[in-house]
Amino acid sequence: MKKVVVALLVLSFVAGCASMDRQGLLAAGYSSEYADGYVDGYSAGCHAAGHPLCRFTRNVVRYEQDRQYNHGWNDGFTIARCDYAAMW
């Protein structure tokens, strides 16, 4: 039973940042700038929520100058924090 619990915990840590699929966003019609921001924001959101395998990522210049990147980053960050928090 302990092995199953440990395996599920490891799987949840690995899957925690799985929703940051750039290719899926592009296929859905989002701009590459938005997709880049979303991927970075999702990683940062997982990190902020305590995910040990994700890192805080934000291209500051793009965040300040590119509205699509900024919007994608904010969306990814918010969704990741909600996704990761919901797991725990």
TAWO-V697396 format. One record per residue. PSI is psi in degrees with one decimal (999 if undefined). NEAR is the number of other ideal C-beta (glycine too) atoms within 12 Angstrom. Layout:
# TAWO-V697396
{{PSI;NEAR} {PSI;NEAR}}
This chain:
# TAWO-V697396
{{-40.4;7} {-36.2;8} {-37.8;9} {-43.6;10} {-44.9;11} {-43.4;12} {-41.1;13} {-38.4;15} {-44.5;17} {-43.3;15} {-40.0;15} {-34.9;23} {-43.3;22} {-40.5;17} {-12.6;19} {-33.2;30} {20.2;32} {-19.5;22} {4.6;29} {63.5;36} {101.1;17} {-44.6;25} {-37.6;13} {-39.4;16} {-42.5;27} {-41.1;18} {-27.8;11} {-2.1;13} {5.6;10} {151.5;24} {158.6;19} {-32.0;20} {-44.3;25} {-46.2;28} {-41.9;29} {-45.9;30} {-41.8;39} {-46.2;39} {-46.4;37} {-43.5;36} {-37.7;39} {-42.9;42} {-43.8;34} {-38.5;34} {-41.1;37} {-43.7;39} {-45.3;26} {-30.2;24} {-5.5;28} {8.3;19} {122.8;30} {-14.8;16} {-4.3;19} {156.7;32} {156.3;17} {119.3;21} {126.9;28} {126.2;29} {102.2;22} {-42.4;16} {-48.0;10} {-39.0;23} {-39.3;25} {-28.0;13} {-19.9;13} {108.8;22} {-36.7;16} {-44.3;22} {-45.6;31} {-47.8;26} {-45.0;23} {-42.0;36} {-47.1;36} {-41.1;24} {-47.9;28} {-42.4;41} {-47.5;33} {-45.9;24} {-41.6;27} {-43.3;36} {-40.5;29} {-44.4;19} {-49.6;26} {-40.8;33} {-35.3;17} {-26.5;13} {-24.0;23} {999;15}}
